[in-house]
Amino acid sequence: MRTRFAPSPTGLLHLGNMRTALFNYLLARGAHGAFLLRIEDTDAMRGHEKYAQALMQDLEWLELRWDEGPERGGPAGPYAQSQRGAIYDKHFAELEASGLAYPCFCTEHELKVERKTQLASGQPPRYSGKCRRLSAEEVEERRARGLAATLRFRVADDRTVEFEDRVRGPQRFASADIGDFVIRRSDGTPAFFFCNAVDDALMGVTLVLRGEDHLTNTPRQLLLLEALKLAAPAYAHIPLVVGADGAPLSKRTGSKSLQELRDAGFLPLAIDNYLARVGHTYNDNRLLPLSDLAAQFDLARVHHSPARFDEAQLLHWQREALRHESTVALWRWMGDEVHKLVPGNKQTDFVDTVRANIVFPGDALRWAQVFFGEDFALTGEARELIKEAPGSYLERYLELVKQHPNDPMLLGRDLPSGPAPGITRGQRFQLLRAALTNSRHGPEFVRLHHLLGTERIIKRLEDAIKLHSEAS
């Protein structure tokens, strides 16, 4: 199997188009095939090189390494459409010579009026074929006047284009509804329909998996490949990823780019595991390496309805990835600010202590400040909890700590004289955590004792008691 990811480098990659890349990668790896990267940069726009580099960095970061493509090479190159002009020109000439393509001099205004008229009469908008009837002399006369022309592919009116979509099942399209379509723009650049289909065939792609918004492109491309006597790939069109409002996922609907997610501290394996399950079902709900995601990926398990972006699920997989990450890698991920605060002999203990209580590097920094910062102060919810705490529970606990300063099992233990009146066991734990860490929730008490040390514990209990007394 040979699959491909063929992005147009007009912006940063977002989760929706990265899922397409991932699905193609998983299909190829699961079948021990090849995954190709092709840059579709034919549009005359600035910034292509910058965005092409950015998308390749995103793929590398997610470990979706392509077998053929830019920076890898391969037998079917070049893999940037901007470098394949001579290939397209050869096939344009072939279609024109066989009478299957013709120049069209219709202006955009004329085409707009034509579409508007068709829609008003209840007809599907399609080109009327006005210029297909021009004689050779009429074509030359218009060219002599310097009129710009597109190149249109001639579509027979009496055809039915059929193919088996690997996700959606049998598909049928009437050629009469398609009409003659543009394959080369008036500026000489190839249209998407054309170069995309030609490149898939010449690069030996065997399966094109892409969004369902491309479904109506497929009959056009099959007609082109048939006319050029090129082998057509199989096609699979997957539902789009949508936002909370049901609109396709994009920056406009709140989707962040891969670059933004990387900068925020998301782990590659978290994103891979999340995206592999967006619109696709796995029987195994554990965090899986890419090799297992590929081995278990199955087009039969791709959903037929749009998949909604679920930030809570993305965060779930981030926590799972953090839980399975090595201590060394996690320490590196936490960043320089954390490294400056945590003593060298406490690094491993710190990582193992906070691993289950962090999602992003900023969370690790907050815990580093809790354990090792010099300016610890009670604020917000923790402060209010201590001010409103019943009885003298903290005083009684402070006495116990002073009596047994080296007992790491002390924190969280019931007081010898029994629980304080008016406070449940759960409330006691939250109160004690608030006094020591400025948070109701956090690492287990034994680890807290080990990292904070008796001296800090006593000082923070005394400060909390003072705050409680002042509020009483």
Phi, psi and omega in degrees: 000139175234116178246171181210156168241125188231073182280154171265120188280068181250005180180180180284148179289139176245176186299326182297309181282337175290329176298320177300317178299315182297314180301317179295320178297314182296320178299314181295314182293322180295333179260008182057037181256207184239141177247121184254148171243127178231132180264116182265084188245043183277337181296141181279075181230154179277160173089002183303313185296318180299313182287328177297317178296320181295318182290327176292323175296321178296315179297317179297318181299321178278001180065028175267076187277126182275148181276327178225145179145192179306140179068355176246327185077197181145167186287346185253015183289175000289159186253015171244127186296333179296344180257008186246021184303319182296326179294315181294319181300321179300318182281331172299313182298322180297317180291321179294319182296328181269004178077014181264002175216148182213154179285143179236124184256009181295136179278165178298324178295316179298318181293323179296316178297319180298314179296319181297319179295317180297316180296321180297330180266008177081016181260148175293138181291122177207153182294137185286342183087019184307314185275352180290344182265002180291140176280168179300322179295319180294323178296313181297322180297320179290322178294322179297330178278000178079019180287136179284145181225139167271172174244124182251145175272133183276118182253125177294145184277348190246027182257154168238121181265121182236143173202160180261109177283130186290350175246315189265353179086200185298137179232140180225133179226134176275127182297333180297336179274350184270310181077166179292130185240157183285129175247345174220129181287169182292341177272005177092355180275145181287145176281159182306312183310318188283296187295327179298314180291315181299315181295320178301318182291312184289335179269003176071024178295130182259339178218124174258109175254123184206176182291155182293347175293347177263003186302316182286349174286332189299314179299324177298316183289326176295321177296319178298311182296324177296316181295326181271000181058042177250146182290134180267142175281172168280159183233146174219121182248119185259147177301152182283159171273131182242159178274188182298333181272003180084356179277152179308139183297129180200175177299325180297327181265014172101359180286135178269153176286162177299325180297318179294320179294320178297315180295330180286340178111008176296145178270144181305317183293332176295314181292319177301313181292324178292307185295327180296340182253004177276101183081015178213138185255132171249143173286333182264114183264012176278163171295125185243142171291163182304324182297320179285324175301320180290316183297330184259001180285136185214123179301333179294343181259008175282132183288157181260357179244157182303144179259131180273137174294129184235101183296327179298321178291322177299319179291326176301313182289332174296317179295321179296319180295321178295322182295328183263353183289149179291155180299318180297314181293322181292321176299318178296319180296329184295330172097171188296322183297321176292317182301326181289332185270324188273123178300150183304323182279000181247002187301308183297315179298320180297311181300313182293331181287316187262354185313315184278358186240018180230155175234324181229164179304329178298328176293319178296322178295319179299318180290325176298320177293324177298314185279324191233357180288154182268349186243043180296133178211144179282132182220167170053228186298320180298318180298315180294322179299317181290320180297328184262005184295141180281150169064203185243040185301316183294322177298317181295325180288322179300319177301317181296319179297318180294328179286329183229068188294339185250021181263102182291345180270003187291313185300132179088352180282148176296143177295148181305326182272009179096168182295150178292144180295143176078013180218127182280169179299316179298320178294324178299314180299315181295320179296315181294317177299317180301317181294324186268332187231357182070023181210145178288334187236154179167197183299163180295155190295324181299317179291324176301313180301316184296316183280323181285319184082154186299320183300314179293320181300313180298314181299318183287326175295319179297319178295320180294319179297318179298316178298317180296318181295318181295330181276344184282000000 
